């Protein structure tokens, strides 16, 4: 699994390097570049999660936590 993620990340980096030349030329290329960049970020996060297998982090993922919403930052108390 880890090897597959590393291979996929390298593949995305190759795609990004090829698309970088054409970002300014086409809106489609720009959108595709952004999509591949997001996919690479997701794969990198998955790899990071795989490498970070400590017991504390496993417990943190199991415990429910309140997620912050953007509106929470603008509330007056």
PDB file with SEQRES, HELIX, SHEET and CRYST1 records, atoms N, CA, C and O in Angstrom:
SEQRES   1 A   77  UNK UNK UNK UNK UNK UNK UNK UNK UNK UNK UNK UNK UNK          
SEQRES   2 A   77  UNK UNK UNK UNK UNK UNK UNK UNK UNK UNK UNK UNK UNK          
SEQRES   3 A   77  UNK UNK UNK UNK UNK UNK UNK UNK UNK UNK UNK UNK UNK          
SEQRES   4 A   77  UNK UNK UNK UNK UNK UNK UNK UNK UNK UNK UNK UNK UNK          
SEQRES   5 A   77  UNK UNK UNK UNK UNK UNK UNK UNK UNK UNK UNK UNK UNK          
SEQRES   6 A   77  UNK UNK UNK UNK UNK UNK UNK UNK UNK UNK UNK UNK              
HELIX    1 AA1 UNK A    2  UNK A   20  1                                  19    
HELIX    2 AA2 UNK A   27  UNK A   51  1                                  25    
HELIX    3 AA3 UNK A   55  UNK A   62  1                                   8    
HELIX    4 AA4 UNK A   70  UNK A   74  5                                   5    
CRYST1    1.000    1.000    1.000  90.00  90.00  90.00 P 1           1          
ATOM      1  N   UNK A   1       0.835  -1.194   0.000  1.00  0.00           N  
ATOM      2  CA  UNK A   1       0.000   0.000   0.000  1.00  0.00           C  
ATOM      3  C   UNK A   1       0.878   1.257   0.000  1.00  0.00           C  
ATOM      4  O   UNK A   1       0.653   2.186  -0.776  1.00  0.00           O  
ATOM      5  N   UNK A   2       1.881   1.268   0.882  1.00  0.00           N  
ATOM      6  CA  UNK A   2       2.764   2.426   0.976  1.00  0.00           C  
ATOM      7  C   UNK A   2       3.515   2.636  -0.334  1.00  0.00           C  
ATOM      8  O   UNK A   2       3.688   3.768  -0.787  1.00  0.00           O  
ATOM      9  N   UNK A   3       3.954   1.547  -0.930  1.00  0.00           N  
ATOM     10  CA  UNK A   3       4.683   1.625  -2.196  1.00  0.00           C  
ATOM     11  C   UNK A   3       3.783   2.180  -3.308  1.00  0.00           C  
ATOM     12  O   UNK A   3       4.221   2.980  -4.135  1.00  0.00           O  
ATOM     13  N   UNK A   4       2.528   1.746  -3.311  1.00  0.00           N  
ATOM     14  CA  UNK A   4       1.578   2.244  -4.313  1.00  0.00           C  
ATOM     15  C   UNK A   4       1.345   3.748  -4.165  1.00  0.00           C  
ATOM     16  O   UNK A   4       1.259   4.473  -5.157  1.00  0.00           O  
ATOM     17  N   UNK A   5       1.246   4.203  -2.928  1.00  0.00           N  
ATOM     18  CA  UNK A   5       1.048   5.633  -2.687  1.00  0.00           C  
ATOM     19  C   UNK A   5       2.255   6.439  -3.151  1.00  0.00           C  
ATOM     20  O   UNK A   5       2.098   7.489  -3.775  1.00  0.00           O  
ATOM     21  N   UNK A   6       3.441   5.963  -2.855  1.00  0.00           N  
ATOM     22  CA  UNK A   6       4.650   6.659  -3.279  1.00  0.00           C  
ATOM     23  C   UNK A   6       4.723   6.719  -4.800  1.00  0.00           C  
ATOM     24  O   UNK A   6       5.066   7.754  -5.372  1.00  0.00           O  
ATOM     25  N   UNK A   7       4.397   5.601  -5.453  1.00  0.00           N  
ATOM     26  CA  UNK A   7       4.401   5.562  -6.914  1.00  0.00           C  
ATOM     27  C   UNK A   7       3.370   6.539  -7.484  1.00  0.00           C  
ATOM     28  O   UNK A   7       3.648   7.234  -8.461  1.00  0.00           O  
ATOM     29  N   UNK A   8       2.194   6.592  -6.883  1.00  0.00           N  
ATOM     30  CA  UNK A   8       1.145   7.504  -7.351  1.00  0.00           C  
ATOM     31  C   UNK A   8       1.557   8.964  -7.163  1.00  0.00           C  
ATOM     32  O   UNK A   8       1.275   9.806  -8.015  1.00  0.00           O  
ATOM     33  N   UNK A   9       2.220   9.259  -6.055  1.00  0.00           N  
ATOM     34  CA  UNK A   9       2.675  10.628  -5.811  1.00  0.00           C  
ATOM     35  C   UNK A   9       3.707  11.037  -6.851  1.00  0.00           C  
ATOM     36  O   UNK A   9       3.663  12.154  -7.365  1.00  0.00           O  
ATOM     37  N   UNK A  10       4.631  10.140  -7.162  1.00  0.00           N  
ATOM     38  CA  UNK A  10       5.643  10.444  -8.184  1.00  0.00           C  
ATOM     39  C   UNK A  10       5.002  10.630  -9.555  1.00  0.00           C  
ATOM     40  O   UNK A  10       5.438  11.466 -10.347  1.00  0.00           O  
ATOM     41  N   UNK A  11       3.966   9.844  -9.826  1.00  0.00           N  
ATOM     42  CA  UNK A  11       3.223   9.983 -11.079  1.00  0.00           C  
ATOM     43  C   UNK A  11       2.561  11.360 -11.168  1.00  0.00           C  
ATOM     44  O   UNK A  11       2.599  12.013 -12.211  1.00  0.00           O  
ATOM     45  N   UNK A  12       1.958  11.787 -10.067  1.00  0.00           N  
ATOM     46  CA  UNK A  12       1.303  13.101 -10.024  1.00  0.00           C  
ATOM     47  C   UNK A  12       2.330  14.219 -10.197  1.00  0.00           C  
ATOM     48  O   UNK A  12       2.055  15.215 -10.866  1.00  0.00           O  
ATOM     49  N   UNK A  13       3.514  14.059  -9.598  1.00  0.00           N  
ATOM     50  CA  UNK A  13       4.564  15.070  -9.755  1.00  0.00           C  
ATOM     51  C   UNK A  13       5.001  15.183 -11.214  1.00  0.00           C  
ATOM     52  O   UNK A  13       5.260  16.281 -11.707  1.00  0.00           O  
ATOM     53  N   UNK A  14       5.080  14.051 -11.896  1.00  0.00           N  
ATOM     54  CA  UNK A  14       5.426  14.056 -13.307  1.00  0.00           C  
ATOM     55  C   UNK A  14       4.354  14.765 -14.130  1.00  0.00           C  
ATOM     56  O   UNK A  14       4.665  15.565 -15.012  1.00  0.00           O  
ATOM     57  N   UNK A  15       3.098  14.467 -13.836  1.00  0.00           N  
ATOM     58  CA  UNK A  15       1.998  15.127 -14.534  1.00  0.00           C  
ATOM     59  C   UNK A  15       2.017  16.630 -14.283  1.00  0.00           C  
ATOM     60  O   UNK A  15       1.779  17.422 -15.194  1.00  0.00           O  
ATOM     61  N   UNK A  16       2.301  17.017 -13.044  1.00  0.00           N  
ATOM     62  CA  UNK A  16       2.351  18.437 -12.714  1.00  0.00           C  
ATOM     63  C   UNK A  16       3.471  19.147 -13.461  1.00  0.00           C  
ATOM     64  O   UNK A  16       3.298  20.271 -13.931  1.00  0.00           O  
ATOM     65  N   UNK A  17       4.620  18.486 -13.570  1.00  0.00           N  
ATOM     66  CA  UNK A  17       5.735  19.120 -14.277  1.00  0.00           C  
ATOM     67  C   UNK A  17       5.426  19.308 -15.763  1.00  0.00           C  
ATOM     68  O   UNK A  17       5.850  20.290 -16.371  1.00  0.00           O  
ATOM     69  N   UNK A  18       4.691  18.370 -16.337  1.00  0.00           N  
ATOM     70  CA  UNK A  18       4.318  18.502 -17.747  1.00  0.00           C  
ATOM     71  C   UNK A  18       3.236  19.563 -17.944  1.00  0.00           C  
ATOM     72  O   UNK A  18       3.258  20.299 -18.931  1.00  0.00           O  
ATOM     73  N   UNK A  19       2.304  19.640 -17.018  1.00  0.00           N  
ATOM     74  CA  UNK A  19       1.203  20.604 -17.139  1.00  0.00           C  
ATOM     75  C   UNK A  19       1.642  22.029 -16.811  1.00  0.00           C  
ATOM     76  O   UNK A  19       1.031  22.991 -17.277  1.00  0.00           O  
ATOM     77  N   UNK A  20       2.696  22.167 -16.012  1.00  0.00           N  
ATOM     78  CA  UNK A  20       3.137  23.491 -15.582  1.00  0.00           C  
ATOM     79  C   UNK A  20       3.497  24.382 -16.763  1.00  0.00           C  
ATOM     80  O   UNK A  20       3.319  25.599 -16.707  1.00  0.00           O  
ATOM     81  N   UNK A  21       3.997  23.782 -17.820  1.00  0.00           N  
ATOM     82  CA  UNK A  21       4.384  24.540 -19.010  1.00  0.00           C  
ATOM     83  C   UNK A  21       3.177  25.149 -19.727  1.00  0.00           C  
ATOM     84  O   UNK A  21       3.305  26.167 -20.407  1.00  0.00           O  
ATOM     85  N   UNK A  22       2.019  24.531 -19.575  1.00  0.00           N  
ATOM     86  CA  UNK A  22       0.839  24.921 -20.354  1.00  0.00           C  
ATOM     87  C   UNK A  22      -0.241  25.626 -19.525  1.00  0.00           C  
ATOM     88  O   UNK A  22      -1.348  25.844 -20.019  1.00  0.00           O  
ATOM     89  N   UNK A  23       0.061  25.977 -18.295  1.00  0.00           N  
ATOM     90  CA  UNK A  23      -0.941  26.611 -17.427  1.00  0.00           C  
ATOM     91  C   UNK A  23      -1.438  27.922 -18.028  1.00  0.00           C  
ATOM     92  O   UNK A  23      -2.641  28.183 -18.047  1.00  0.00           O  
ATOM     93  N   UNK A  24      -0.529  28.730 -18.510  1.00  0.00           N  
ATOM     94  CA  UNK A  24      -0.900  30.050 -19.029  1.00  0.00           C  
ATOM     95  C   UNK A  24      -1.585  29.984 -20.385  1.00  0.00           C  
ATOM     96  O   UNK A  24      -2.284  30.920 -20.775  1.00  0.00           O  
ATOM     97  N   UNK A  25      -1.393  28.900 -21.094  1.00  0.00           N  
ATOM     98  CA  UNK A  25      -1.902  28.802 -22.460  1.00  0.00           C  
ATOM     99  C   UNK A  25      -3.371  28.413 -22.542  1.00  0.00           C  
ATOM    100  O   UNK A  25      -4.075  28.820 -23.466  1.00  0.00           O  
ATOM    101  N   UNK A  26      -3.835  27.626 -21.575  1.00  0.00           N  
ATOM    102  CA  UNK A  26      -5.185  27.106 -21.680  1.00  0.00           C  
ATOM    103  C   UNK A  26      -5.842  27.037 -20.301  1.00  0.00           C  
ATOM    104  O   UNK A  26      -5.205  26.687 -19.307  1.00  0.00           O  
ATOM    105  N   UNK A  27      -7.114  27.376 -20.268  1.00  0.00           N  
ATOM    106  CA  UNK A  27      -7.865  27.284 -19.022  1.00  0.00           C  
ATOM    107  C   UNK A  27      -8.087  25.828 -18.627  1.00  0.00           C  
ATOM    108  O   UNK A  27      -8.123  25.499 -17.441  1.00  0.00           O  
ATOM    109  N   UNK A  28      -8.235  24.968 -19.613  1.00  0.00           N  
ATOM    110  CA  UNK A  28      -8.424  23.538 -19.354  1.00  0.00           C  
ATOM    111  C   UNK A  28      -7.176  22.969 -18.684  1.00  0.00           C  
ATOM    112  O   UNK A  28      -7.274  22.196 -17.731  1.00  0.00           O  
ATOM    113  N   UNK A  29      -6.010  23.352 -19.183  1.00  0.00           N  
ATOM    114  CA  UNK A  29      -4.750  22.885 -18.593  1.00  0.00           C  
ATOM    115  C   UNK A  29      -4.601  23.409 -17.166  1.00  0.00           C  
ATOM    116  O   UNK A  29      -4.108  22.704 -16.286  1.00  0.00           O  
ATOM    117  N   UNK A  30      -5.021  24.627 -16.951  1.00  0.00           N  
ATOM    118  CA  UNK A  30      -4.952  25.211 -15.620  1.00  0.00           C  
ATOM    119  C   UNK A  30      -5.857  24.454 -14.647  1.00  0.00           C  
ATOM    120  O   UNK A  30      -5.456  24.154 -13.522  1.00  0.00           O  
ATOM    121  N   UNK A  31      -7.061  24.152 -15.082  1.00  0.00           N  
ATOM    122  CA  UNK A  31      -7.990  23.386 -14.246  1.00  0.00           C  
ATOM    123  C   UNK A  31      -7.459  21.982 -13.973  1.00  0.00           C  
ATOM    124  O   UNK A  31      -7.559  21.478 -12.855  1.00  0.00           O  
ATOM    125  N   UNK A  32      -6.902  21.363 -14.993  1.00  0.00           N  
ATOM    126  CA  UNK A  32      -6.337  20.023 -14.833  1.00  0.00           C  
ATOM    127  C   UNK A  32      -5.144  20.054 -13.884  1.00  0.00           C  
ATOM    128  O   UNK A  32      -4.975  19.146 -13.069  1.00  0.00           O  
ATOM    129  N   UNK A  33      -4.330  21.078 -13.983  1.00  0.00           N  
ATOM    130  CA  UNK A  33      -3.184  21.235 -13.085  1.00  0.00           C  
ATOM    131  C   UNK A  33      -3.664  21.321 -11.634  1.00  0.00           C  
ATOM    132  O   UNK A  33      -3.104  20.671 -10.751  1.00  0.00           O  
ATOM    133  N   UNK A  34      -4.701  22.126 -11.396  1.00  0.00           N  
ATOM    134  CA  UNK A  34      -5.246  22.270 -10.046  1.00  0.00           C  
ATOM    135  C   UNK A  34      -5.815  20.956  -9.536  1.00  0.00           C  
ATOM    136  O   UNK A  34      -5.653  20.619  -8.363  1.00  0.00           O  
ATOM    137  N   UNK A  35      -6.480  20.211 -10.414  1.00  0.00           N  
ATOM    138  CA  UNK A  35      -7.060  18.925 -10.029  1.00  0.00           C  
ATOM    139  C   UNK A  35      -5.962  17.933  -9.641  1.00  0.00           C  
ATOM    140  O   UNK A  35      -6.077  17.236  -8.633  1.00  0.00           O  
ATOM    141  N   UNK A  36      -4.911  17.875 -10.437  1.00  0.00           N  
ATOM    142  CA  UNK A  36      -3.812  16.951 -10.150  1.00  0.00           C  
ATOM    143  C   UNK A  36      -3.095  17.371  -8.870  1.00  0.00           C  
ATOM    144  O   UNK A  36      -2.653  16.519  -8.099  1.00  0.00           O  
ATOM    145  N   UNK A  37      -2.980  18.666  -8.640  1.00  0.00           N  
ATOM    146  CA  UNK A  37      -2.350  19.166  -7.432  1.00  0.00           C  
ATOM    147  C   UNK A  37      -3.133  18.743  -6.182  1.00  0.00           C  
ATOM    148  O   UNK A  37      -2.543  18.366  -5.169  1.00  0.00           O  
ATOM    149  N   UNK A  38      -4.442  18.809  -6.265  1.00  0.00           N  
ATOM    150  CA  UNK A  38      -5.292  18.377  -5.150  1.00  0.00           C  
ATOM    151  C   UNK A  38      -5.173  16.869  -4.942  1.00  0.00           C  
ATOM    152  O   UNK A  38      -5.090  16.406  -3.804  1.00  0.00           O  
ATOM    153  N   UNK A  39      -5.164  16.107  -6.024  1.00  0.00           N  
ATOM    154  CA  UNK A  39      -5.014  14.654  -5.911  1.00  0.00           C  
ATOM    155  C   UNK A  39      -3.678  14.295  -5.260  1.00  0.00           C  
ATOM    156  O   UNK A  39      -3.609  13.376  -4.445  1.00  0.00           O  
ATOM    157  N   UNK A  40      -2.622  15.021  -5.621  1.00  0.00           N  
ATOM    158  CA  UNK A  40      -1.312  14.769  -5.029  1.00  0.00           C  
ATOM    159  C   UNK A  40      -1.340  15.075  -3.533  1.00  0.00           C  
ATOM    160  O   UNK A  40      -0.765  14.335  -2.735  1.00  0.00           O  
ATOM    161  N   UNK A  41      -2.002  16.155  -3.157  1.00  0.00           N  
ATOM    162  CA  UNK A  41      -2.096  16.522  -1.744  1.00  0.00           C  
ATOM    163  C   UNK A  41      -2.851  15.450  -0.949  1.00  0.00           C  
ATOM    164  O   UNK A  41      -2.479  15.134   0.182  1.00  0.00           O  
ATOM    165  N   UNK A  42      -3.891  14.905  -1.534  1.00  0.00           N  
ATOM    166  CA  UNK A  42      -4.657  13.844  -0.876  1.00  0.00           C  
ATOM    167  C   UNK A  42      -3.788  12.607  -0.689  1.00  0.00           C  
ATOM    168  O   UNK A  42      -3.782  12.006   0.385  1.00  0.00           O  
ATOM    169  N   UNK A  43      -3.053  12.228  -1.734  1.00  0.00           N  
ATOM    170  CA  UNK A  43      -2.180  11.061  -1.645  1.00  0.00           C  
ATOM    171  C   UNK A  43      -1.071  11.273  -0.621  1.00  0.00           C  
ATOM    172  O   UNK A  43      -0.714  10.352   0.113  1.00  0.00           O  
ATOM    173  N   UNK A  44      -0.527  12.489  -0.572  1.00  0.00           N  
ATOM    174  CA  UNK A  44       0.523  12.794   0.395  1.00  0.00           C  
ATOM    175  C   UNK A  44      -0.012  12.686   1.818  1.00  0.00           C  
ATOM    176  O   UNK A  44       0.671  12.177   2.707  1.00  0.00           O  
ATOM    177  N   UNK A  45      -1.227  13.164   2.031  1.00  0.00           N  
ATOM    178  CA  UNK A  45      -1.851  13.072   3.357  1.00  0.00           C  
ATOM    179  C   UNK A  45      -2.101  11.618   3.742  1.00  0.00           C  
ATOM    180  O   UNK A  45      -1.895  11.236   4.894  1.00  0.00           O  
ATOM    181  N   UNK A  46      -2.542  10.810   2.787  1.00  0.00           N  
ATOM    182  CA  UNK A  46      -2.754   9.385   3.061  1.00  0.00           C  
ATOM    183  C   UNK A  46      -1.448   8.704   3.436  1.00  0.00           C  
ATOM    184  O   UNK A  46      -1.418   7.877   4.348  1.00  0.00           O  
ATOM    185  N   UNK A  47      -0.370   9.044   2.742  1.00  0.00           N  
ATOM    186  CA  UNK A  47       0.935   8.475   3.046  1.00  0.00           C  
ATOM    187  C   UNK A  47       1.398   8.911   4.429  1.00  0.00           C  
ATOM    188  O   UNK A  47       1.950   8.115   5.188  1.00  0.00           O  
ATOM    189  N   UNK A  48       1.172  10.162   4.746  1.00  0.00           N  
ATOM    190  CA  UNK A  48       1.539  10.683   6.060  1.00  0.00           C  
ATOM    191  C   UNK A  48       0.761   9.951   7.153  1.00  0.00           C  
ATOM    192  O   UNK A  48       1.322   9.611   8.195  1.00  0.00           O  
ATOM    193  N   UNK A  49      -0.524   9.710   6.917  1.00  0.00           N  
ATOM    194  CA  UNK A  49      -1.347   9.001   7.887  1.00  0.00           C  
ATOM    195  C   UNK A  49      -0.875   7.562   8.066  1.00  0.00           C  
ATOM    196  O   UNK A  49      -0.903   7.028   9.175  1.00  0.00           O  
ATOM    197  N   UNK A  50      -0.445   6.941   6.982  1.00  0.00           N  
ATOM    198  CA  UNK A  50       0.068   5.572   7.074  1.00  0.00           C  
ATOM    199  C   UNK A  50       1.351   5.516   7.898  1.00  0.00           C  
ATOM    200  O   UNK A  50       1.557   4.581   8.671  1.00  0.00           O  
ATOM    201  N   UNK A  51       2.196   6.503   7.736  1.00  0.00           N  
ATOM    202  CA  UNK A  51       3.464   6.510   8.452  1.00  0.00           C  
ATOM    203  C   UNK A  51       3.296   6.907   9.912  1.00  0.00           C  
ATOM    204  O   UNK A  51       4.152   6.611  10.746  1.00  0.00           O  
ATOM    205  N   UNK A  52       2.217   7.561  10.210  1.00  0.00           N  
ATOM    206  CA  UNK A  52       1.972   8.047  11.556  1.00  0.00           C  
ATOM    207  C   UNK A  52       1.001   7.109  12.268  1.00  0.00           C  
ATOM    208  O   UNK A  52      -0.165   7.452  12.461  1.00  0.00           O  
ATOM    209  N   UNK A  53       1.468   5.953  12.649  1.00  0.00           N  
ATOM    210  CA  UNK A  53       0.590   4.925  13.203  1.00  0.00           C  
ATOM    211  C   UNK A  53       0.672   4.825  14.726  1.00  0.00           C  
ATOM    212  O   UNK A  53       0.414   3.756  15.280  1.00  0.00           O  
ATOM    213  N   UNK A  54       1.016   5.885  15.397  1.00  0.00           N  
ATOM    214  CA  UNK A  54       1.125   5.804  16.848  1.00  0.00           C  
ATOM    215  C   UNK A  54      -0.248   5.571  17.468  1.00  0.00           C  
ATOM    216  O   UNK A  54      -1.275   5.898  16.874  1.00  0.00           O  
ATOM    217  N   UNK A  55      -0.249   5.012  18.648  1.00  0.00           N  
ATOM    218  CA  UNK A  55      -1.495   4.671  19.325  1.00  0.00           C  
ATOM    219  C   UNK A  55      -2.296   5.919  19.684  1.00  0.00           C  
ATOM    220  O   UNK A  55      -3.526   5.888  19.687  1.00  0.00           O  
ATOM    221  N   UNK A  56      -1.612   7.004  19.983  1.00  0.00           N  
ATOM    222  CA  UNK A  56      -2.307   8.246  20.340  1.00  0.00           C  
ATOM    223  C   UNK A  56      -3.075   8.787  19.144  1.00  0.00           C  
ATOM    224  O   UNK A  56      -4.211   9.238  19.285  1.00  0.00           O  
ATOM    225  N   UNK A  57      -2.465   8.744  17.978  1.00  0.00           N  
ATOM    226  CA  UNK A  57      -3.153   9.241  16.791  1.00  0.00           C  
ATOM    227  C   UNK A  57      -4.328   8.362  16.404  1.00  0.00           C  
ATOM    228  O   UNK A  57      -5.334   8.859  15.898  1.00  0.00           O  
ATOM    229  N   UNK A  58      -4.214   7.075  16.635  1.00  0.00           N  
ATOM    230  CA  UNK A  58      -5.356   6.182  16.371  1.00  0.00           C  
ATOM    231  C   UNK A  58      -6.524   6.527  17.280  1.00  0.00           C  
ATOM    232  O   UNK A  58      -7.677   6.535  16.848  1.00  0.00           O  
ATOM    233  N   UNK A  59      -6.221   6.811  18.540  1.00  0.00           N  
ATOM    234  CA  UNK A  59      -7.270   7.150  19.495  1.00  0.00           C  
ATOM    235  C   UNK A  59      -7.903   8.488  19.131  1.00  0.00           C  
ATOM    236  O   UNK A  59      -9.117   8.653  19.248  1.00  0.00           O  
ATOM    237  N   UNK A  60      -7.084   9.448  18.689  1.00  0.00           N  
ATOM    238  CA  UNK A  60      -7.617  10.753  18.303  1.00  0.00           C  
ATOM    239  C   UNK A  60      -8.635  10.644  17.181  1.00  0.00           C  
ATOM    240  O   UNK A  60      -9.627  11.372  17.164  1.00  0.00           O  
ATOM    241  N   UNK A  61      -8.392   9.738  16.246  1.00  0.00           N  
ATOM    242  CA  UNK A  61      -9.321   9.581  15.127  1.00  0.00           C  
ATOM    243  C   UNK A  61     -10.623   8.911  15.563  1.00  0.00           C  
ATOM    244  O   UNK A  61     -11.662   9.106  14.933  1.00  0.00           O  
ATOM    245  N   UNK A  62     -10.572   8.135  16.623  1.00  0.00           N  
ATOM    246  CA  UNK A  62     -11.768   7.454  17.095  1.00  0.00           C  
ATOM    247  C   UNK A  62     -12.667   8.358  17.937  1.00  0.00           C  
ATOM    248  O   UNK A  62     -13.889   8.209  17.935  1.00  0.00           O  
ATOM    249  N   UNK A  63     -12.053   9.292  18.652  1.00  0.00           N  
ATOM    250  CA  UNK A  63     -12.827  10.172  19.514  1.00  0.00           C  
ATOM    251  C   UNK A  63     -13.542  11.235  18.687  1.00  0.00           C  
ATOM    252  O   UNK A  63     -12.952  11.823  17.781  1.00  0.00           O  
ATOM    253  N   UNK A  64     -14.790  11.474  18.995  1.00  0.00           N  
ATOM    254  CA  UNK A  64     -15.513  12.529  18.255  1.00  0.00           C  
ATOM    255  C   UNK A  64     -14.988  13.904  18.674  1.00  0.00           C  
ATOM    256  O   UNK A  64     -14.659  14.125  19.839  1.00  0.00           O  
ATOM    257  N   UNK A  65     -14.918  14.789  17.743  1.00  0.00           N  
ATOM    258  CA  UNK A  65     -14.501  16.148  18.043  1.00  0.00           C  
ATOM    259  C   UNK A  65     -15.371  17.120  17.255  1.00  0.00           C  
ATOM    260  O   UNK A  65     -15.864  16.827  16.166  1.00  0.00           O  
ATOM    261  N   UNK A  66     -15.528  18.272  17.855  1.00  0.00           N  
ATOM    262  CA  UNK A  66     -16.367  19.276  17.216  1.00  0.00           C  
ATOM    263  C   UNK A  66     -15.562  19.970  16.128  1.00  0.00           C  
ATOM    264  O   UNK A  66     -14.486  20.509  16.383  1.00  0.00           O  
ATOM    265  N   UNK A  67     -16.086  19.949  14.934  1.00  0.00           N  
ATOM    266  CA  UNK A  67     -15.401  20.614  13.834  1.00  0.00           C  
ATOM    267  C   UNK A  67     -15.773  22.085  13.826  1.00  0.00           C  
ATOM    268  O   UNK A  67     -16.917  22.460  14.083  1.00  0.00           O  
ATOM    269  N   UNK A  68     -14.782  22.904  13.525  1.00  0.00           N  
ATOM    270  CA  UNK A  68     -15.016  24.339  13.444  1.00  0.00           C  
ATOM    271  C   UNK A  68     -15.604  24.679  12.082  1.00  0.00           C  
ATOM    272  O   UNK A  68     -15.154  24.186  11.047  1.00  0.00           O  
ATOM    273  N   UNK A  69     -16.594  25.513  12.110  1.00  0.00           N  
ATOM    274  CA  UNK A  69     -17.176  26.048  10.893  1.00  0.00           C  
ATOM    275  C   UNK A  69     -16.696  27.475  10.728  1.00  0.00           C  
ATOM    276  O   UNK A  69     -16.303  28.119  11.701  1.00  0.00           O  
ATOM    277  N   UNK A  70     -16.726  27.961   9.527  1.00  0.00           N  
ATOM    278  CA  UNK A  70     -16.260  29.319   9.285  1.00  0.00           C  
ATOM    279  C   UNK A  70     -17.111  30.337  10.051  1.00  0.00           C  
ATOM    280  O   UNK A  70     -16.619  31.391  10.453  1.00  0.00           O  
ATOM    281  N   UNK A  71     -18.368  30.016  10.245  1.00  0.00           N  
ATOM    282  CA  UNK A  71     -19.231  30.952  10.969  1.00  0.00           C  
ATOM    283  C   UNK A  71     -18.860  31.018  12.444  1.00  0.00           C  
ATOM    284  O   UNK A  71     -19.203  31.993  13.114  1.00  0.00           O  
ATOM    285  N   UNK A  72     -18.155  29.991  12.979  1.00  0.00           N  
ATOM    286  CA  UNK A  72     -17.752  30.008  14.373  1.00  0.00           C  
ATOM    287  C   UNK A  72     -16.750  31.122  14.659  1.00  0.00           C  
ATOM    288  O   UNK A  72     -16.678  31.620  15.783  1.00  0.00           O  
ATOM    289  N   UNK A  73     -15.997  31.504  13.672  1.00  0.00           N  
ATOM    290  CA  UNK A  73     -14.999  32.553  13.871  1.00  0.00           C  
ATOM    291  C   UNK A  73     -15.626  33.956  13.920  1.00  0.00           C  
ATOM    292  O   UNK A  73     -14.994  34.904  14.388  1.00  0.00           O  
ATOM    293  N   UNK A  74     -16.846  34.080  13.445  1.00  0.00           N  
ATOM    294  CA  UNK A  74     -17.492  35.377  13.390  1.00  0.00           C  
ATOM    295  C   UNK A  74     -18.575  35.566  14.447  1.00  0.00           C  
ATOM    296  O   UNK A  74     -19.235  36.604  14.491  1.00  0.00           O  
ATOM    297  N   UNK A  75     -18.749  34.581  15.277  1.00  0.00           N  
ATOM    298  CA  UNK A  75     -19.765  34.689  16.331  1.00  0.00           C  
ATOM    299  C   UNK A  75     -19.266  35.620  17.425  1.00  0.00           C  
ATOM    300  O   UNK A  75     -18.089  35.615  17.785  1.00  0.00           O  
ATOM    301  N   UNK A  76     -20.173  36.404  17.932  1.00  0.00           N  
ATOM    302  CA  UNK A  76     -19.846  37.275  19.062  1.00  0.00           C  
ATOM    303  C   UNK A  76     -20.351  36.585  20.315  1.00  0.00           C  
ATOM    304  O   UNK A  76     -21.462  36.056  20.351  1.00  0.00           O  
ATOM    305  N   UNK A  77     -19.536  36.601  21.314  1.00  0.00           N  
ATOM    306  CA  UNK A  77     -19.921  35.912  22.558  1.00  0.00           C  
ATOM    307  C   UNK A  77     -20.192  36.882  23.653  1.00  0.00           C  
ATOM    308  O   UNK A  77     -20.527  36.479  24.767  1.00  0.00           O  
TER     309      UNK A  77                                                      
END                                                                             
